Amino acid sequence: MPNISLGTVYRNLGQLVDNNIILALNIDGSTHYDAVISEHQHFQCNSCNQIIDIMLNTTKFISNIELETNHKIDGCQVHFNGICEKCINN
C-alpha cells in the first residue's frame, strides 16, 4: 500500500499493542513488534541482527527470584545476544 503514511502504520501498531494483540519490544533503543504474545524470550544475533524467539520455561527462574527478593513477579523478558546458528555455520 504505497499511499499509506508511516504515521498511520505506527498508530495502528500502537493500537494493536494497547489491545494485547502484538508485543512491542525495545531492543537497543529500537522498537520491534512481535506477533507472538505468549511468554517467551528473545535472542538477537550480533552478526546478522536477526531477532529469534526462544521458548523457555521461566517458572523456576522466577520462583527463585521471588524467594530471594520477596517480590511478586508477573512476567519475565530476557534478551540474549550472541551469534545465531545460521551465522555460525556460514
C-alpha positions, 0 to 999 in steps of 0.5 A: 500500500504505497499511499499509506503514511508511516504515521498511520502504520505506527498508530495502528501498531500502537493500537494493536499493542494497547489491545494485547494483540502484538508485543512491542519490544525495545531492543537497543533503543529500537522498537520491534513488534512481535506477533507472538504474545505468549511468554517467551524470550528473545535472542538477537544475533550480533552478526546478522541482527536477526531477532529469534524467539526462544521458548523457555520455561521461566517458572523456576527462574522466577520462583527463585527470584521471588524467594530471594527478593520477596517480590511478586513477579508477573512476567519475565523478558530476557534478551540474549545476544550472541551469534545465531546458528545460521551465522555460525555455520556460514 
